[in-house]
Amino acid sequence: MEIKVRLFATLREGRDKELVLEVEEPATVEKIINFLNIPKEDVAILLINGRDGSFDRILELGDYVSIFPPVGGG
């Protein structure tokens, strides 16, 4: 099953901005971030189809996942 993944800010370093991953079912967000070697603590905002998501959410064909790192500033 194909899942689109969009990465933002520092999570793009060494990776593409948008990826299409072929994943085995049942696919979860946690499996995707593990595949991409992104530590859970590096994920601050997680959206599935533009809505708040969770690591254990089971993904469906056509879903897109947006992953944002913590943002700092002042």
N, C-alpha and C positions, 0 to 999 in steps of 0.2 A: 504494500500500500504506500502511496506517495503522500508525504507531509511536507508542506513548505515551512521553512524556518527563517525568520528575520532576526538578525543580530544587530545590536546597536552599540555605539561608542567603543569602549575598549574591548568588548567581546568580538569585534571585527578583526582585531589584530591577528594576522596569520590565517584568517578565515574570510570567506566571501560574505558580502552584505546580506545576500539572500541565498538560501540553499534549498534544494529539493532532495529530500532523503527518501530512500526506499527502505521501509521498516517492516519488520514482521509484526503481525497482530498477536496478542493485544499490545499496542504501542502506548507508552506513557511518556509524558514530558521528561520524567526522570531518566528513562532509557535514552532519550534524545540528548539530554545534556551530558550524560555519561559517555555516549558515543562521540560527542564533540569535545570531550575532555574539559568541560566547564565545571569547576567546583560549585556545589550548591550555594556556598556562601558568596559567590560572585554574581548570583542572580538576585536582584532586588525587586524587579517588576516582571511579572510573567503574564502575558495575555494569550488567550486562545480565541481566535476569530474576533479580536478586538475587545474581548471581555476578560475580566479577572480570572486567572487560572490557577491550578495547583499542580504540584509535582506528580501526584498520583492519578491525575485525570487520564482516562483512557481516550485516546484520540481516534477520530473517524476519518475516513477518506475525504480529502478536500479541506481538512482543517489547516489553519496556518497558526504557527506559534511565534510570538514576538518575545524576545528575551532582552532585558535591559540590566546593566550592571548598576551598583550603587552610584549615586551621583553626589559629588562633593562640591563645595564652593563656598563663597562667603561674601 
